[in-house]
Amino acid sequence: MHSRNCKKEFSPFCCRRNPIHDKLRKDATVREVYKLGRTIGTGGFSVVKMVTDRATGEVLACKVMTLPPPGKKAGDGESTREDIFKEIDILMQMRHENIIYLKEYFEESGRMYVIMEYLAGGELLEALLAKEKGADGTEAHYSEADARIIFRQLINGIKYLHDM
């Protein structure tokens, strides 16, 4: 966010010190630091790829978003440039075991590459839907104990967000 005296359009390089700046990589390109792998998810405004840190071998996820030009108004269901930087800023403040960790990001050629922890196992909804039928065609379900663990993790993450 800008200070009240700032007259510039929204930019990740705004006038006030912001933790988002600490994670912006300017010393290298995303492809110099990470080996981009297969697509592991897609959404309306982004693609998520598996990446491997070339120096450490650590496997992470990379959310790739196209940045709209500065000052462009968003249409229905579109994100503004400000929305994208706000999402990154919010993610960077999160430090909780049930919320994905953002490591760093790159801005290159009109795209944002957000590097975050990789969570194996897919999305919760996919896991829930996969439990609908067993291999023999009978109805399958999570046990009450499994459901309790998942619910507790969700509630702990939501509580953390509300307490911020």
Secondary structure, DSSP 8 states (H G I E B T S, - for coil): ---TT--S---TT-SS--THHHHB--SS-HHHHEEEEEEEEE-SSEEEEEEEETTT--EEEEEEEE---TT----TT---HHHHHHHHHHHHH---TTS--EEEEEEETTEEEEEEE--TT--HHHHHHHTSB-TTSSB----HHHHHHHHHHHHHHHHHHHH-
